[in-house]
Amino acid sequence: MNFEWTDEQQAFREKLRTFLAAELPDNWESIAHHGPGSAEITAFSRQFCGRLAEAGMLFPHWPVAMGGQGLDAWYQTILAEEMWAAGEPRGAQYMNVNWIGPTLMKYGSQEQKKTLLPPIVAGNAIWCQGFSEPNSGSDLASLRTRAVLDAGEYVINGQKIWTSYAGLADNCFLLTRTSDDRKRGITILIVPMDTPGITVRQIPSIIGEGDIHEVFFDDVIVPESARFGDEGQAWEIISYSLRNERLGIPRYHLARCALDRAVGLLKTNGGWKGEAVKIEAARAAALTETARNACYAIVDKRVKELPIGPEASSARYNVVMAERAVSEFVVEYLPQALIDGEPYLKMHHQRGIVAGIASGAAEIQLNIIATEVLELPREPR
């Protein structure tokens, strides 16, 4: 695998950096630490993503027929790295670019594509994903929110939790149970968030304002045309979606940028003395680059259309280790930065907290590595 960027890829990265320098306000870092789901970043993202789309850089990896440039996943990676390093000014719309849009293209009906893709292409759509439930977090197959088809309409009852961006979302990509079969009984519905019977409650947290919620569905009625794919097809669709989601969130890059910022501050304020701080910084840097290389190996397979197996879980866990190392380094050597004066490091710390939970909990990734990579038995022998 060749880790050198081509001239075209480097030019794309520089174009993104120039765009960000011109479009982000001077106080952007103070805004960014509010979180992607905050009212501030959501409002900003609707303008920013529109301008990014006009510049031809919102979704370079999408097909030309859908408004993209038909470029490969390396460009998606470069785009994501630069956006995350800048504090993700796309807000919740990064989901649209990474997996909502591609999933709509692959599995949506013609009417769904016609209705739902234009706002995404214009950079003016906010989505949330109704996956996790109380007692059904990473184990999606155990979900209990039920949708009953009656006279051409689905009646939905149930509860979702840890739902990112639900408070300001236009639509929910909702997993429901339509039969008792553990996996084949799950069906996806596209539910407008202003549908009667939906109650959203924000969960106070330190990871960002407006980022996570509880969502309750009480006799929510949507037409049968709201179904996404066939009944019972959700597992196939979600497997496809999550592969795109995990590829498009380069937490390792934000972690490395935060680490470099922290080291720079320590050198300025006299904290870069003694071997301990340098050893810990080197350890954190090594973990971020290990995670980067592991993720690049996955991108390389995708570009070459090679099958991606459990090594994706290894890459995800490498990212978790890198995030934890950088967060722990800042807490140990620059704790005051998380209180005042350094919104960039505070922003990284907030987003690093969820690294071991979002897109599949770290413990689930370790289970996959144990059974599918190391081929360990599930039960002690």
C-alpha positions as a printed Julia matrix, in Angstrom:
381×3 Matrix{Float64}:
   0.0     0.0     0.0
   1.34    3.42   -1.0
   0.78    5.99    1.76
   1.84    8.98   -0.32
  -0.9    11.29   -1.51
  -1.1    12.02   -5.23
  -0.74   15.56   -6.51
  -4.5    15.64   -7.17
  -5.3    14.52   -3.64
  -2.93   17.07   -2.13
  -4.52   19.77   -4.26
  -7.97   18.74   -3.02
  -6.8    18.96    0.6
  -5.31   22.41    0.02
  -8.53   23.53   -1.66
 -10.48   22.41    1.4
  -8.11   24.24    3.76
  -8.39   27.43    1.73
 -12.17   27.14    1.76
 -12.25   26.61    5.54
  -9.94   29.55    6.15
 -12.25   31.78    4.13
 -15.6    30.5     5.43
 -15.11   29.87    9.15
 -15.6    32.91   11.41
 -12.79   34.12   13.63
 -14.54   32.79   16.73
 -15.25   29.39   15.2
 -13.39   27.35   17.84
 -15.56   28.87   20.55
 -18.64   27.85   18.56
 -17.37   24.36   17.68
 -17.11   23.12   21.26
 -20.9    23.38   21.62
 -21.2    20.11   19.66
 -22.47   19.09   16.18
 -26.05   18.86   17.45
 -26.17   22.29   19.04
 -28.48   24.98   17.72
 -25.46   27.15   16.89
 -23.66   24.6    14.71
 -26.87   23.28   13.16
 -27.82   26.77   11.98
 -24.29   27.4    10.76
 -24.13   24.04    8.94
 -27.18   24.84    6.8
 -25.29   27.82    5.37
 -21.83   26.26    5.37
 -22.84   23.01    3.65
 -24.72   24.95    1.0
 -21.56   26.88    0.18
 -19.5    23.68    0.31
 -21.91   22.1    -2.18
 -21.67   25.11   -4.49
 -17.89   24.72   -4.39
 -18.2    21.06   -5.41
 -16.71   19.72   -2.18
 -19.67   18.5    -0.11
 -19.61   14.93   -1.45
 -16.77   14.4    -3.96
 -17.1    10.6    -3.7
 -20.75   10.55   -4.79
 -21.63    9.58   -8.37
 -21.64   12.4   -10.91
 -25.32   11.69  -11.64
 -26.13   12.49   -8.01
 -24.18   15.74   -7.91
 -20.79   14.35   -6.87
 -17.52   14.1    -8.74
 -17.29   10.32   -8.92
 -14.04   10.3    -6.94
 -12.9     7.43   -4.74
 -13.02    6.91   -0.98
  -9.63    8.57   -0.49
 -11.26   11.91   -1.28
 -14.02   11.14    1.2
 -11.28   10.49    3.77
  -9.45   13.72    3.0
 -12.72   15.66    3.23
 -13.58   14.07    6.57
 -10.09   14.63    8.0
 -10.1    18.33    7.19
 -13.64   18.82    8.46
 -12.99   17.01   11.74
  -9.68   18.81   12.25
 -11.62   22.07   11.92
 -14.24   21.01   14.48
 -16.76   19.57   11.97
 -18.56   22.68   10.66
 -20.91   20.37    8.73
 -22.54   19.6    12.08
 -24.92   16.66   11.87
 -24.78   16.8     8.07
 -21.61   14.71    8.02
 -24.01   11.75    8.38
 -25.77   12.76    5.15
 -22.5    12.72    3.24
 -21.13    9.52    4.75
 -24.07    7.15    4.86
 -27.59    8.62    4.69
 -27.15    9.78    1.09
 -25.34    6.65   -0.19
 -27.91    4.43    1.54
 -30.78    6.36   -0.06
 -29.13    5.98   -3.45
 -28.69    2.24   -3.06
 -31.93    1.18   -1.35
 -34.44    4.04   -1.63
 -37.49    3.98   -3.85
 -37.62    6.41   -6.77
 -40.05    8.58   -4.83
 -37.81    8.58   -1.74
 -34.79    9.55   -3.82
 -36.76   12.31   -5.52
 -38.02   13.71   -2.24
 -35.17   13.14    0.23
 -31.96   13.56   -1.77
 -32.36   17.18   -3.03
 -32.24   18.77    0.46
 -29.13   16.69    1.24
 -27.5    17.72   -2.05
 -28.31   21.35   -1.25
 -26.64   21.05    2.18
 -29.87   21.8     4.03
 -31.05   18.57    5.69
 -30.65   17.31    9.25
 -31.22   13.62    9.99
 -31.14   11.47   13.09
 -30.89    7.69   13.36
 -33.3     5.83   15.61
 -31.19    2.81   16.5
 -30.36    2.32   20.19
 -33.01    1.63   22.84
 -32.96    1.12   26.6
 -31.45   -2.36   27.07
 -30.79   -2.55   23.31
 -27.69   -0.46   22.69
 -25.06   -2.12   20.53
 -27.26   -5.22   20.27
 -29.6    -3.82   17.63
 -31.23   -7.21   17.05
 -32.88   -6.97   20.47
 -34.77   -3.73   19.71
 -38.45   -3.56   20.71
 -39.89   -0.44   19.07
 -42.75   -1.94   17.04
 -44.45   -0.87   13.84
 -47.76   -2.52   12.94
 -49.1    -2.24    9.39
 -52.83   -1.47    9.41
 -54.83   -0.43    6.34
 -51.82    0.97    4.48
 -50.31    2.77    7.49
 -47.68    1.85   10.07
 -48.52    2.56   13.7
 -45.29    2.97   15.71
 -44.86    2.59   19.47
 -41.64    2.48   21.4
 -38.62    4.41   22.63
 -35.15    5.26   21.37
 -32.24    6.58   23.41
 -28.86    8.2    22.78
 -30.33    9.5    19.52
 -27.9    12.06   18.13
 -29.3    15.32   16.72
 -32.97   14.36   17.22
 -33.91   17.74   18.67
 -33.36   19.61   15.4
 -33.65   16.8    12.83
 -36.02   16.88    9.87
 -36.25   13.09    9.48
 -35.46    9.95   11.46
 -33.94    6.81    9.93
 -35.89    4.55   12.26
 -35.38    0.87   13.05
 -38.59   -0.87   14.05
 -39.74   -4.4    14.74
 -42.4    -5.73   12.37
 -42.16   -9.39   13.42
 -40.65  -11.42   16.25
 -37.79  -12.85   14.18
 -34.61  -11.55   15.84
 -32.98  -10.09   12.71
 -35.41  -10.65    9.82
 -38.13   -8.99   11.86
 -36.54   -5.52   11.7
 -37.8    -2.93    9.21
 -36.67    0.63    8.47
 -39.11    3.53    8.3
 -38.33    7.12    7.28
 -40.25    9.22    9.79
 -40.57   13.03    9.66
 -39.73   14.33   13.13
 -42.76   16.65   13.17
 -45.16   13.69   12.97
 -47.74   13.76   15.79
 -46.99   11.39   18.64
 -43.2    11.95   18.69
 -41.7    13.37   21.9
 -38.02   14.35   22.06
 -36.2    14.92   25.33
 -32.64   16.16   25.37
 -30.22   14.22   27.58
 -27.91   16.66   29.42
 -24.3    15.68   28.86
 -20.75   16.96   28.64
 -20.23   15.74   25.06
 -22.04   18.66   23.42
 -25.23   20.66   23.62
 -28.18   19.05   21.84
 -26.2    16.03   20.71
 -28.13   13.17   22.37
 -31.78   12.56   23.19
 -34.52   10.2    24.2
 -37.25    9.84   21.57
 -40.7     8.43   22.34
 -43.16    7.13   19.73
 -46.78    6.96   20.91
 -49.18    5.74   18.21
 -47.13    7.53   15.55
 -48.73    6.96   12.14
 -46.82    7.03    8.84
 -47.91    5.78    5.41
 -46.71    2.44    4.08
 -44.63    4.41    1.56
 -42.43    5.51    4.5
 -40.97    2.0     4.6
 -37.35    1.96    3.43
 -36.62   -1.24    1.55
 -38.68   -4.36    2.19
 -40.02   -5.53    5.51
 -37.28   -7.47    7.25
 -34.49   -6.03    5.05
 -33.13   -3.69    7.71
 -30.19   -5.88    8.75
 -28.78   -5.89    5.22
 -29.28   -2.15    4.83
 -27.83   -1.26    8.22
 -24.76   -3.41    7.6
 -24.13   -1.39    4.45
 -24.82    1.92    6.19
 -22.54    1.27    9.17
 -19.62    0.39    6.91
 -19.98    3.84    5.34
 -20.49    5.55    8.7
 -17.39    4.09   10.32
 -15.23    4.94    7.34
 -16.28    8.57    7.33
 -15.41    9.6    10.91
 -11.61   10.1    11.19
 -11.39   10.59   14.94
  -7.69    9.72   14.79
  -7.04   12.92   12.83
  -8.78   15.21   15.3
  -6.95   13.42   18.11
  -3.58   14.03   16.46
  -4.39   17.69   15.82
  -5.42   18.09   19.47
  -2.24   16.39   20.63
  -0.1    18.69   18.47
  -1.97   21.69   19.88
  -1.38   20.47   23.43
   2.33   19.88   22.87
   2.67   23.34   21.35
   1.05   24.89   24.42
   3.3    22.93   26.76
   6.38   24.12   24.91
   5.13   27.7    25.22
   4.19   27.63   28.9
   7.24   25.7    30.14
   5.45   22.38   30.64
   7.57   20.53   28.09
  10.21   19.48   30.6
  11.3    16.08   31.83
  11.11   12.7    30.16
   7.64   11.69   31.37
   5.7    14.27   29.36
   7.69   13.53   26.2
   7.27    9.77   26.56
   3.51   10.1    27.04
   3.22   12.48   24.09
   5.2    10.07   21.92
   2.99    7.18   23.02
  -0.17    9.11   22.16
   1.28   10.18   18.81
   2.21    6.58   17.98
  -1.33    5.43   18.75
  -2.9     8.12   16.55
  -0.68    7.14   13.64
  -1.33    3.43   14.2
  -5.04    4.16   14.08
  -4.59    6.26   10.96
  -2.73    3.48    9.16
  -5.29    0.87   10.23
  -8.1     3.04    8.88
  -6.2     3.76    5.67
  -5.85    0.03    5.12
  -9.65   -0.24    5.23
 -10.05    2.67    2.81
  -7.53    1.03    0.48
  -9.59   -2.16    0.43
 -12.74   -0.23   -0.31
 -11.09    1.64   -3.18
  -9.86   -1.67   -4.62
 -13.32   -3.23   -4.06
 -11.87   -5.91   -1.82
 -13.99   -7.5     0.92
 -13.75   -5.84    4.33
 -13.96   -8.2     7.28
 -13.31   -8.06   11.01
 -10.17   -5.97   10.47
 -12.59   -3.03   10.44
 -13.25   -3.73   14.12
  -9.5    -3.74   14.79
  -9.23   -0.35   13.11
 -12.15    0.98   15.18
 -10.53   -0.19   18.41
  -7.21    1.39   17.41
  -9.07    4.68   17.07
 -10.58    4.27   20.54
  -7.13    3.66   22.04
  -5.74    6.74   20.28
  -8.59    8.96   21.46
  -8.21    7.78   25.05
  -4.45    8.31   25.01
  -4.74   11.91   23.79
  -7.56   12.71   26.22
  -5.6    11.27   29.13
  -2.49   13.2    28.08
  -4.36   16.51   28.09
  -6.04   15.75   31.43
  -2.65   14.9    32.96
  -0.53   17.73   31.59
  -2.97   20.51   30.58
  -6.07   20.12   32.77
  -6.67   23.85   32.83
  -7.19   23.78   29.05
 -10.46   21.9    29.59
 -11.78   24.62   31.87
 -10.95   27.82   30.07
  -8.91   29.34   27.31
  -8.57   26.38   24.92
 -11.92   25.58   23.29
 -10.22   23.37   20.69
  -8.88   20.96   23.31
 -12.2    21.07   25.15
 -13.98   20.25   21.9
 -11.72   17.26   21.29
 -12.15   16.03   24.84
 -15.94   16.15   24.54
 -15.96   14.24   21.27
 -13.3    11.82   22.42
 -15.55   10.72   25.27
 -17.92    8.98   22.84
 -15.21    7.35   20.73
 -15.66    4.03   22.51
 -19.44    4.11   22.16
 -20.39    5.67   18.82
 -20.54    3.46   15.71
 -20.37    0.29   17.8
 -19.14    0.08   21.38
 -15.49   -0.77   21.95
 -16.47   -3.91   23.84
 -18.45   -5.14   20.83
 -15.43   -4.53   18.61
 -13.26   -6.57   21.0
 -15.77   -9.41   20.88
 -15.63   -9.41   17.08
 -11.82   -9.38   17.14
 -11.79  -12.26   19.64
 -14.18  -14.48   17.71
 -13.47  -13.59   14.07
  -9.77  -12.64   14.11
  -8.32  -14.66   16.98
 -10.98  -17.38   16.6
 -11.36  -17.73   20.35
 -14.28  -19.81   21.65
 -17.31  -17.91   22.92
 -17.45  -20.08   26.05
 -14.54  -21.33   28.18
 -13.47  -24.83   27.26
